Amino acid sequence: MPRLALYALAVCALAIVAAVVSFVQGLWIGVVWVLLAGLASNMAWYYLRRAKAERAAAEHATTG
């Protein structure tokens, strides 16, 4: 798994925890944490897909 994808997943997990804590305390700032979690999740997905595409291109170049 690419390092940037791991970092993005870590940020996503921390943002989810922060959102839960914020909502439990009754703070509406939790909405911002939810949005950050969504952004980090999309970044992780992007980096995973990009690494998969790069591996497929490298494999195709060596076999083709």
N, C-alpha and C positions, 0 to 999 in steps of 0.2 A: 504494500500500500504506500502510495507517495506520501512524503513527509508533510506537504502542504495540506493534503486531505486529512491527515491525522490531526494537524493543528486546527483545522476548521471544525472537525468533529469535537475536539476538546472545547473550543469556543462555544459550539452549539450546546454541548452538555452543560457547561457553566452558565450559559444564558438561560437555559431552561430552569436550572436550580435557582438562579437569581429571580426569575419570573415567579416561580412558585413562592419563594420567600416574600417577595413584594406583595403578591396577592393575599397571602396569609396575613400579612401585617396591615392589609387594607389600603395599600398604596397603588395608585393607578400607573405609576412608572413601570409597573410590570408589563404594560403593553409594549413599551420600548424594548424590553428584554425579549419578548416574544418575537418582535420584528427582527431583532438581531439574531435570534436563534434560526429564524427562517432564512435569513441571508447567509449565515454560516453553513446551514444545511445545503443550500444551493451551491455554495462554493465547494464544499466537500464533494458533492455529486459531480460538479464540473471537473475537478481535478482527477477524480476516479475515472470518469469517461475519457478524459484526455490521455491519461496514462494507458488505458486500454487501447485506444486508437493508435497511440504511438507504438505499443507492442505489436499490434496487428500489422502496422505498416512496416516495422522492422522485420517481422517474420515473412511478410510477403516479399520484401526486397531480397532476403536471403534465399528464399525458395524459388522465386520467380526469375 
